[in-house]
Amino acid sequence: MNTPAHLLLGAAAFARPARGRILWAAVLGSLLPDLSLYVLAGVSLYVLGIPAQVVFNQLYFSEAWQTVFAIDNSIILWGVALVVGVWRGWQVLTVAASAGLLHLAMDFLLHAGDGRPQFWPITDWVFHSPVSYWDSAHHALWVAPVSLAVCAGAFAVLWQRGLSVSGKLFFAALLAAELWVARQWFLFF
């Protein structure tokens, strides 16, 4: 799934109430598994001036980048965070870890050929789903409309929970970004 979809779903699933620290814990937990990609790609593209083809066809699949992705996409590490959060009664950590695990579950199901090691440090094995959220060769034309409908539903759930005006604008922008990105995948892939 695209990052905006993860943020919408994580917040709808775990931000109760949909405000304050709990809302932002759900958003942060939903974002963290993708954050390293944005940092690595952003620095490579805009600071170092590396061409996009090199960044996404070579660096993305390099051992160094895959190691970083293995750490922040580890179901094991996120599971430990959830256990610690529940054990210690730390609601913010529990919500963030739950949202991160939801993100990883969606990625597990929707990454065909571009998945990340999900069970690091135990193994570097990667599940390659037969279904992709972006690649039409792996059913993305069926997945995208379902994903968009789920995102719209998540937005409706958040709206009904009494988001602040700024929260409504933030999640509306995420929904708009998800629609735009899905359109781009259809046009290019």
N, C-alpha and C positions, 0 to 999 in steps of 0.2 A: 504494500500500500504506500501511497504517497504520505509524506510527513504530515500535511494538514489533516488527512484522514485519521492518522494515529492520534493526533491531538484531540480531534473531535470525539473519537470513540473512547479514548482514555478518560476524558473529562466526563462524558455522559455516563460511563460505567462506574466511575469511582469518586466523582466530586459531589459528595453529599455532606454538607451543603455546597452549592455551586458558587462559592465565594471564599475569599480569604485564603489562608494557608492551605486548606484542603484542595481547593480548586487549583491553585498553582502547583501543589505537589503532584496532582494528576497530570497537569500539563507538562511539568518538568520530567516526570517519569516516562511520559509518552514520547518526549523529545530526545532524551539522552541516548537511546540506541542509534539514532541517526546523526547526532551532533558531530561526532568525529568525522564523518563523511563531509559535512559542510565545512568544517575547519580545514581538513586536509585538502579538499578540492578548492576551496576559496583561496587559501594561501598559494596553492600550486598555480591556479589560473590567474589570479589578480595581483599577487605579490611577486611570484617567481616568473610569471609570463609563460608558463608551460602550455602548449596547445591542448585544447580539449580532447582531441583524439588520443594524445599520449596519457592524459590524466585518466580518462575513462576506459581506455582499451589496454593500458599497460600498468599504470600506477595503481589503479583500483584493484587489480588482480595480483599485485606484487606481494611478496612475503611480508614486507614491513607493514603495508596497509592492512593486509588480511589479519595480521597479528593484533593490530589496534581494534579492528572490527570484531575479532574473536573475543576480546575482553569486554567490549561494551555491548555485545550481543549474546553473552553467555547466559543461557537459561540457568546454569548452575549458580553463577554469581548473583543474578537477580533473585533466584530462589532463596539464597542465603540472606539477602537483604530483607526479603519478605518474612522469613522465619524470625530474624532478629527484630524486625518491627512489631510482629505479632507478640513475640515472647516478652519484649520490653514494654509493650503497650504504647509504642510510638506511632500514633495515627498518621502523622505526616510521612514517615518512612514506609509504613504499611501501604498507604495509598500510592505513593510514588513507585514502590516496587511492584504493586499490582498492575499499575498502568504500564510499567516497563515490560512486565511479563505478557500482558495483552498484546503489546506492540510486537514482541518476539513471536507470539503464537500466530499472529496474522502474517508476519514475514515468513515464518516456517511454511505456511500453507500457500503463499503467493509469490515465492521467488523460484523461478525456473532457470537454473543456470547461473544465477547471480546471487545465490544465498551466501550466508556467512557461517563460520563454524559456530554451531549453536550450543555445544556442550563442552566448550573450553573451560577449564584446563584438562579435563579428563580425556578428550579426544579432539582432533582437528576435523573430524568427519563433518560433511555438509550434506544436509538433505536437499535434493534438487526436486522441487515440486513439479508435477506435470502441468501445473496451472501458474500463470503469471498475471500480475496486476497491470503490466505495461506491454508485454510482448504478444502481439496478435497471433504469432505462431504457437502460442501456448494459451489460447482461449481468452485473451484479454478483452476481446470484443463482447464476451459474455460476462466477464468479471466486472468490468468498469461500470456498467449500468447498475449492477447490484451494489457495488461499492458506493456509488453516488447516492443511491437510495438510502443505504445505511447511514451515510454521512448526513443526509438531510434529516433522517429520523433522529440521529444523535443531536443535531442542532435544535430540533423541536423539543427534545427532552430537556436540553440545557435551558432553552428559552422558558419552558414551563417551571423550571426550578427557581425562577426569580433572579436571573442574572442582573447585575447592574447594567446601566447603559453602556459603559465602556466594555463590559464583558460581552454584551450582545454584539457590539461592533467588532470586537476581537474575533469572536467565533463566526460572525457573518463573513468577515474577511477570510478566515480559514476555509469556510465553505466555498466562497468565491474562488479562492486559490485552488482548491481541490477540483472545481469545475474546469478552471482554466488548464490546469496540468493534465487532467484527463483528456481534454480536447487536444492538447499537444501530443499526447501519446497516440491518439487516433490518427493524427495527421502525419506523424513521422514514423510510427512503428506499426 
